[in-house]
Amino acid sequence: MQTKQALNNDEIILNYIRRNGSVSKAIIARNTGITPPTVTNICSTLAEKGLIYEDRQERSALGRPSMLLKFNEQKEMMLMVHVRTHNVFCYVVQSGGIILYQMQQSIIGLSSEEILNTIYHCIEDIIEDMRWTIAAIGLILRGPVDSQKGISIFSPNGKWSNIPFKYILEERFQLPAYVENDVRCLATGEYYYGSGKGIENLLVLKFSYGLGASLIYHGSLYRGYNDYAGEIGYSVIDIDETKEDSFTRLEEVASETAIREYVLTEIKKGRLSKVTDNGAIINDAFRVEPIYEAAVEGDEICLEALNRVGKYLGITLANLYNMINPQRIVVSSAMGNAVGTMDPILRTVLEKNLHRAQSVDLVYSGNGSYYTLLGMVDIVSSRRAGEVWLNGR
């Protein structure tokens, strides 16, 4: 996402049509603030370049029907790679966000080098498949990312640092490559297409095996001075001199990892749990999904874990709300029905710690991986529009 001031009128109009489906010129002019004659001229140019087309007529209560314009979703095919906690997902996606193909490879237990090779091999396999002509590569990563230079500053997955992925991918595959942090992709997807649509000041919290946040400020993605904004999981919340680095960080107590570790510890103490009754195997590959299922069934240990983490999340959101004062907070997680067990304690702690008594617009989103993908497609499409499409290439 680029700042609105940095965009030309043709980019603003193209992006508006791309993000909003079938729209009339009158609606475009009204919502972008660009004069109707300018909108008409630019739309004619965009149509000549094959970027938009006339979709259908819409009846009007007053005057003649208006023609609705739509983005050419088949403009390009992109290869999107999402490196998640346990798997690498690869997608072939149209520039309108339609998924044509997907595959995944497990990275559980792999070294940094093995994870990197998995990424490269997945890309090679798709590019060598002659069914698609790939125009660009998008790489979604956890941890701090310098998106302009395309550098992964640090990855909690592979424990690597300062990997120049943009340079590596462009040299290896001879395609333009774009690299972005997963939570910023998520926030972009939620803002344009999900639970944050139309909310100009939006805070998105990703609750997963780690913890991250991203802020939409006056309709633009806030990145911070050097692309570090939102790394709240690294926030120090306590000094613990028994630990090697002497600090306890937020994601150690407010993440799915914290839930998992609490339940594992209690089971190893000999406490009974529906997690094992339901057939879950307690080992290094143990996931949180069985914990959520058991919590919904009323399992004592799992409810304790969710309540503990819910308190920390409530405090975290209260601190962020008092500092930023967003219109809406979106918490993205894979908890499913287990949200109902954590939400009461989270909201109670949140509202007790606000600067003054007020109602917080807090919503949960359960399809984070999809909105992360949509967000990356949007980011890449915005870049492609300015760099390539509007130049007639």
SVG drawing of the C-alpha trace seen along z (x, -y; Angstrom):
<svg xmlns="http://www.w3.org/2000/svg" viewBox="-36 -18 58 59">
<polyline fill="none" stroke="black" stroke-width="0.4" points="0.0,0.0 1.3,-3.4 0.4,-6.7 -2.5,-8.4 -0.5,-11.6 2.2,-9.7 -0.3,-8.3 -1.2,-9.9 -4.9,-10.2 -4.7,-7.3 -3.3,-5.0 -5.9,-6.2 -8.7,-5.5 -7.3,-2.1 -6.8,-1.0 -10.3,-2.2 -11.9,-0.1 -9.7,2.9 -10.6,2.9 -14.3,2.2 -15.7,4.4 -18.1,2.9 -18.4,-0.8 -19.7,-3.8 -17.7,-6.9 -20.0,-9.0 -19.2,-6.8 -15.4,-6.9 -15.5,-10.7 -17.5,-11.1 -15.3,-8.8 -11.9,-9.8 -12.5,-13.5 -11.3,-13.6 -13.4,-15.7 -15.9,-13.8 -14.3,-14.9 -10.9,-13.7 -12.4,-10.4 -14.0,-10.0 -10.7,-10.7 -8.6,-8.4 -11.1,-5.6 -11.0,-5.8 -7.2,-5.4 -7.4,-2.6 -9.8,-0.7 -7.6,-1.3 -4.7,0.3 -6.8,3.4 -6.8,2.6 -10.6,2.1 -13.7,2.9 -17.4,2.1 -19.1,4.7 -22.9,4.0 -25.4,1.2 -27.0,0.2 -30.5,-1.2 -30.9,-4.6 -34.0,-6.1 -33.1,-9.4 -31.7,-9.8 -30.3,-7.2 -28.6,-3.9 -24.9,-4.2 -22.3,-1.9 -20.3,0.0 -16.6,0.4 -14.6,3.4 -10.9,4.3 -9.4,6.9 -8.7,9.5 -6.8,11.6 -4.3,8.8 -1.4,10.9 -0.7,14.1 1.4,13.9 3.2,16.5 2.7,15.9 4.7,17.7 3.7,17.6 6.2,18.9 4.1,19.8 5.1,21.5 4.8,25.1 4.4,24.9 5.4,23.0 2.3,22.3 2.6,21.4 -0.2,19.9 -0.8,19.0 -3.1,16.0 -4.7,13.7 -4.1,10.0 -7.7,9.7 -7.0,12.2 -8.6,15.3 -6.6,18.4 -5.9,20.8 -3.6,23.3 -2.0,23.9 0.5,26.3 2.2,26.6 5.3,28.2 6.0,28.9 9.0,27.2 8.6,28.7 12.1,29.6 13.9,28.1 17.1,26.0 17.4,22.5 19.0,23.7 16.4,26.4 13.6,23.9 15.2,21.6 15.6,24.5 12.0,25.4 11.0,21.9 13.2,21.9 12.1,25.4 8.4,24.5 8.9,21.5 10.8,23.5 8.2,26.2 5.4,23.7 7.4,21.6 8.5,24.7 4.8,25.7 3.8,24.4 0.1,23.9 0.9,20.4 2.9,17.4 4.1,15.8 4.6,12.1 5.8,11.5 6.7,13.2 5.4,12.1 7.0,13.5 5.2,13.2 7.4,13.6 7.1,13.5 9.4,11.1 10.8,7.6 11.1,7.0 12.6,4.1 9.9,4.1 11.6,1.5 14.9,3.4 13.2,6.8 15.3,7.9 14.2,10.3 15.8,8.7 15.0,11.6 12.9,14.7 11.5,16.5 11.0,19.5 14.4,20.1 16.4,17.9 18.1,16.3 18.9,12.6 19.4,10.0 18.5,12.3 18.2,10.2 15.3,12.2 14.3,9.6 17.8,9.7 18.1,13.5 14.7,14.2 15.1,11.7 18.5,13.0 17.5,16.7 14.1,16.5 14.4,13.4 11.1,12.0 10.2,9.0 10.0,9.9 8.2,8.3 8.8,9.1 6.5,8.2 5.8,8.9 2.8,11.2 1.0,8.9 1.2,5.9 -0.3,8.1 -3.0,9.2 -3.9,5.6 -4.0,4.6 -6.3,7.5 -8.6,6.8 -8.7,3.1 -9.7,3.4 -11.6,6.7 -12.4,7.9 -13.5,6.8 -11.8,3.4 -13.2,2.3 -14.0,-1.4 -12.3,-1.9 -9.7,-4.6 -8.0,-4.1 -7.7,-0.4 -5.5,1.7 -5.0,5.4 -3.6,7.9 -2.4,11.2 -2.7,13.9 -0.8,17.0 2.3,18.8 3.7,15.3 2.1,12.0 2.2,9.0 0.2,5.8 -0.2,3.5 -1.9,0.0 -3.9,-1.6 -3.6,-5.3 -5.9,-7.6 -6.2,-5.0 -2.5,-4.2 -0.4,-1.5 1.9,-2.8 5.4,-1.2 7.5,-3.2 10.8,-4.8 12.6,-1.7 9.8,0.8 9.8,2.1 6.4,0.8 4.1,3.5 6.6,5.9 4.8,6.0 5.6,9.6 9.2,8.5 8.0,6.0 9.6,6.6 7.0,7.1 9.1,8.3 12.7,8.8 13.5,12.4 17.1,12.9 16.7,16.7 16.7,16.4 19.7,16.0 18.6,12.7 16.9,11.6 13.7,10.6 10.2,11.9 8.7,10.9 5.0,10.4 4.6,13.3 6.0,15.7 2.8,15.1 0.3,13.9 0.4,16.3 -0.6,19.7 2.9,20.8 2.0,19.7 -1.2,21.7 0.5,24.8 3.3,24.6 0.9,24.1 -1.2,27.1 1.9,29.3 3.3,28.4 0.1,29.2 -0.3,32.6 3.2,33.5 2.5,32.9 -0.1,35.6 -3.3,33.6 -6.0,35.1 -7.2,33.4 -9.6,33.9 -6.7,33.1 -5.2,36.6 -8.7,38.2 -9.4,36.9 -6.4,38.7 -3.8,35.8 -0.2,37.0 2.0,35.0 5.3,34.4 7.2,31.6 4.7,31.4 1.8,30.9 -0.5,28.1 -3.0,25.8 -6.1,26.9 -6.8,29.8 -6.6,27.4 -9.2,25.1 -11.5,28.1 -11.0,29.3 -11.6,25.7 -15.0,25.6 -15.8,29.0 -15.0,27.4 -11.6,28.9 -10.2,27.3 -6.6,27.0 -7.3,25.6 -9.7,23.0 -7.0,22.0 -4.6,21.5 -7.0,19.4 -7.9,17.3 -4.3,16.6 -3.5,15.6 -6.7,13.7 -5.7,11.5 -2.4,10.6 -4.1,9.9 -6.6,7.7 -3.9,5.7 -2.0,5.5 -5.0,4.2 -5.8,1.7 -2.3,0.3 -2.5,0.1 -5.9,-1.5 -4.9,-4.1 -1.8,-4.9 -3.3,-4.8 -7.0,-5.2 -8.1,-3.3 -11.7,-3.2 -11.7,0.6 -9.5,3.4 -9.5,6.6 -8.0,9.7 -7.1,12.3 -6.8,15.9 -7.6,19.5 -9.4,20.1 -12.7,20.7 -15.4,21.4 -12.9,21.2 -13.0,17.4 -16.1,17.5 -14.2,18.9 -11.4,16.3 -13.4,13.2 -15.2,12.5 -11.9,12.3 -10.2,10.4 -12.9,7.7 -13.2,7.4 -9.5,6.7 -9.4,4.5 -12.3,2.2 -11.0,2.0 -7.7,0.7 -8.8,-1.9 -8.0,-5.6 -11.6,-6.3 -14.8,-4.3 -15.8,-3.8 -16.9,-1.1 -14.3,0.5 -15.1,1.7 -13.4,5.1 -14.1,7.8 -12.6,11.2 -11.5,12.5 -11.0,16.2 -9.6,16.4 -6.3,14.7 -4.3,16.7 -6.8,15.7 -6.7,12.0 -2.9,12.2 -2.8,13.5 -5.3,10.9 -3.3,8.2 -0.1,9.3 -1.9,9.5 -3.1,6.0 0.4,4.7 2.0,6.3 -0.8,5.1 -0.4,1.5 3.3,1.7 2.8,3.2 0.2,0.6 2.7,-2.2 5.8,-0.5 4.4,1.4 0.7,1.4 0.1,-2.3 3.2,-2.6 1.7,-0.3 4.1,2.6"/>
</svg>
